[in-house]
Amino acid sequence: MRKDLVSSFGQLQKMLPADFNIEKEAARLAALKHYLSKGGVLHIAPAENAWPKLLYPTKMHLRKKIEETRSLYNQYDSRLVSWQKKFNGAKSYHRMHNIKKLKEPLYWKHLVKCAVDKDYKSDSAKVSLPVHLVADSRWKPMVKTFFSDLDYRKQLVQTVDESIVYKNDKRVAQYADQLQSFRMEQSNRKIDELKKRLAALDQDINAMQELARWASF
């Protein structure tokens, strides 16, 4: 029996049966085209009026590769879930802290002081005091010091008013928005990258499953 090594789809097409039905064999054709495009090699025994016999890869070899690919798929899928959580966390950051602030006594003290102290209220507005982030350990100390220390308050107002850092944006906590935007962009990039890898691995698995159904042994 003649045996041939096939490394390209064009080479394989020349060995297909004369009465080959493209529509009926579409799934196997797609699997073979994908497998060969990824550098795969077939060892087949051509038949004049029938599908060639697939001698290699064997069912055992393919099942092993499928198992390895599924393991890799699961690793990437786990990473995808992790990055999706990071994206959702960044996206919901401000909404979450707008709820959390209601449990912070300092937030209510700030509102009361704004109501009775016009100077304090004015200074808060000038720096866009991030009182809505009072439940965040990164910003709570600033709000607390601003609330209780007049010298610090006036110095911060002056800094925001005069520093080139705040020339185009007078929000003292502008970094909070920038950080969440950065996290969302970074997460989106990783999510897109992982989805592409998962789609490619899914194609690999489907192709090998189809070859396993065709393999002779």
C-alpha positions in Angstrom: 0.0 0.0 0.0 1.4 3.4 -1.0 1.8 5.8 1.9 2.3 9.5 1.6 3.2 12.4 3.9 0.9 15.4 3.5 1.9 18.8 4.8 -0.4 21.1 2.9 -4.1 21.3 2.1 -3.4 21.7 -1.6 -1.4 18.4 -1.5 -4.3 16.7 0.3 -6.9 17.9 -2.2 -5.2 15.9 -5.0 -5.7 12.7 -3.1 -9.4 13.1 -2.4 -12.0 10.7 -4.0 -13.1 11.5 -7.5 -16.8 11.8 -6.4 -15.8 14.0 -3.4 -18.8 15.8 -1.8 -17.7 19.2 -0.5 -20.9 20.0 1.5 -21.1 16.6 3.1 -17.4 16.6 4.2 -17.3 20.4 5.1 -16.5 19.7 8.8 -13.6 17.4 8.0 -12.2 19.7 5.3 -12.2 22.6 7.7 -10.5 20.5 10.4 -7.8 19.4 7.9 -7.2 22.8 6.6 -6.8 24.2 10.1 -4.6 21.3 11.2 -2.3 21.6 8.2 -2.1 25.4 8.4 -0.7 25.1 12.0 2.2 23.0 10.8 0.6 19.6 11.2 1.6 16.6 9.1 -0.5 13.7 7.9 0.6 10.2 7.1 -2.0 8.7 4.8 -2.6 5.7 2.5 -4.4 7.0 -0.6 -7.4 5.1 -2.0 -8.6 5.6 -5.5 -12.4 5.9 -4.9 -12.5 6.5 -1.2 -11.2 8.7 1.5 -7.5 8.1 2.2 -6.7 6.1 5.4 -5.2 8.3 8.1 -2.3 6.4 9.6 -0.8 9.4 11.6 -1.7 11.1 13.8 -3.2 8.2 15.6 -6.3 8.3 17.8 -4.1 7.9 20.9 -1.8 10.7 19.8 -4.7 13.0 19.0 -6.5 12.3 22.3 -3.3 13.1 24.2 -2.9 16.4 22.3 -6.6 17.2 22.9 -6.1 16.7 26.6 -3.0 18.9 26.7 -4.8 21.6 24.7 -7.8 21.5 27.0 -5.5 21.9 30.0 -4.0 25.0 28.4 -7.5 26.2 27.5 -8.6 26.0 31.1 -5.5 28.0 32.2 -6.3 30.8 29.8 -10.0 30.6 30.7 -9.1 31.0 34.4 -7.0 34.1 33.5 -9.9 35.5 31.5 -12.2 35.2 34.5 -9.6 37.0 36.6 -9.2 39.9 34.2 -12.9 40.2 33.8 -13.2 40.6 37.5 -10.6 43.3 37.5 -12.4 45.1 34.7 -15.7 45.0 36.5 -14.0 46.2 39.7 -12.6 49.2 37.9 -15.8 49.9 36.1 -17.9 49.8 39.3 -15.3 51.6 41.5 -17.1 54.9 41.8 -20.6 53.4 42.0 -19.4 51.1 44.8 -17.7 53.9 46.8 -20.7 56.2 46.4 -22.6 53.5 48.4 -19.8 52.7 50.9 -19.4 56.4 51.8 -22.9 56.4 53.4 -21.5 54.1 56.2 -18.6 56.5 56.9 -19.3 59.0 59.8 -16.7 61.4 58.2 -18.8 61.8 55.1 -21.8 63.0 57.2 -19.5 65.3 59.3 -18.3 66.8 56.0 -21.9 67.5 54.9 -22.7 69.2 58.2 -19.6 71.3 58.1 -20.4 72.4 54.5 -23.8 73.5 55.7 -22.5 75.6 58.6 -19.0 76.7 57.4 -19.1 78.6 54.0 -15.3 78.9 53.9 -14.9 75.2 54.3 -17.5 74.5 51.7 -15.8 76.9 49.3 -12.4 75.3 49.8 -13.9 71.8 49.3 -15.3 72.9 46.0 -12.0 74.5 44.9 -10.1 71.2 45.2 -13.1 68.9 44.4 -12.5 67.1 47.7 -12.9 63.4 47.0 -15.3 62.9 49.9 -17.2 60.4 47.8 -14.1 58.2 48.1 -13.9 58.4 51.9 -14.3 54.6 52.2 -11.1 54.1 50.2 -8.0 53.9 52.4 -6.1 55.8 49.8 -8.2 58.9 50.0 -9.7 58.8 53.5 -6.6 60.3 55.3 -6.7 63.3 52.9 -10.3 63.9 53.5 -9.9 63.5 57.3 -6.9 65.9 57.4 -8.7 68.4 55.2 -11.7 68.3 57.5 -9.7 68.8 60.7 -6.6 70.8 59.8 -7.1 74.4 58.6 -3.4 74.9 57.7 -3.4 71.7 55.6 -6.7 72.8 53.9 -5.4 76.2 52.9 -2.1 74.8 51.7 -3.9 72.2 49.5 -6.2 74.9 48.1 -3.1 77.0 47.2 -1.3 74.1 45.7 -4.2 73.1 43.5 -4.7 76.8 42.5 -1.0 77.4 41.7 0.7 74.1 40.7 1.2 73.3 37.1 0.1 69.7 38.0 -3.5 71.0 38.4 -3.4 73.5 35.5 -5.9 71.7 33.4 -7.8 69.7 36.1 -8.4 71.2 39.6 -9.6 67.8 41.0 -7.2 66.8 43.8 -8.2 63.2 43.3 -7.9 63.2 39.5 -5.6 60.2 39.8 -8.5 58.1 41.1 -10.3 58.4 37.7 -7.0 58.0 35.8 -6.2 54.8 37.7 -9.6 53.2 37.1 -9.4 54.2 33.4 -6.0 52.7 33.1 -7.2 49.5 34.8 -10.1 49.2 32.5 -8.0 49.7 29.4 -5.4 47.2 30.6 -8.1 44.7 31.5 -9.8 45.1 28.1 -6.5 44.5 26.3 -5.9 41.3 28.3 -9.5 40.2 27.8 -9.4 40.6 24.1 -6.0 38.8 23.9 -7.2 35.9 26.0 -10.5 35.6 24.0 -8.4 35.3 20.8 -6.2 32.6 22.3 -9.2 30.7 23.6 -10.9 30.8 20.2 -7.7 29.5 18.6 -7.4 26.7 21.1 -11.0 25.8 20.6 -10.4 25.5 16.8 -7.4 23.3 17.5 -9.5 21.0 19.7 -12.3 20.8 17.2 -9.9 20.0 14.4 -8.2 17.3 16.4 -11.5 15.8 17.4 -12.5 15.5 13.8 -9.2 13.9 12.8 -9.6 11.4 15.7 -12.9 10.3 14.2 -11.1 9.8 10.8 -8.0 8.1 12.2 -7.6 4.4 11.3 -6.3 3.3 14.8 
